[in-house]
Amino acid sequence: MNGFTFGIKTLDVNEQCISDKHEGRLKMKKDLVEILCCPTCKGDLELTIKKKDNEEIIEGKLTCKGCNCVYPIKEGIPNLLPQKD
């Protein structure tokens, strides 16, 4: 299977949550939040949108409802690397 692993959930690149290539990159869609989890505590993530283009999230952040870690979304790409202390 071709996919990406975020936290403990796997996203198949053929699913509708990630758009087709746009400017050479995959962009995040709002529906992706439903299958993502916090890589630190596995909690649910809340989406804050700063900039979007149609259904694609260009800028924003994902905030964990469990541990309050914040993961930025820049140029349509969520950075889900665990935060350093």
C-alpha positions, 0 to 999 in steps of 0.5 A, a space after each residue: 500500500 502506498 501511504 503515509 503514517 501519521 501517529 498510529 493511523 495510516 492514510 492511503 494516498 488514493 483517499 479523498 483527504 489529500 488532493 491531487 498534485 497542486 504546484 508539484 506538492 500534495 496539499 492538506 484537506 480538512 477531512 484529513 483531520 478526522 484520521 490524524 492523531 497527535 504523534 505525542 499522546 495519540 489524542 484528537 487534533 483540532 484544526 485552525 485555518 489561517 489560509 485556504 484555497 478551495 478545500 485545501 488548507 494552505 496555512 494553519 495549525 493542528 492543536 492536540 486536545 489531549 496534551 495541547 501540542 501545536 503542529 503547524 501547517 505551512 504551504 499545505 503540509 502539516 508538520 507532525 513531528 513530535 515537539 522537543 522539550 
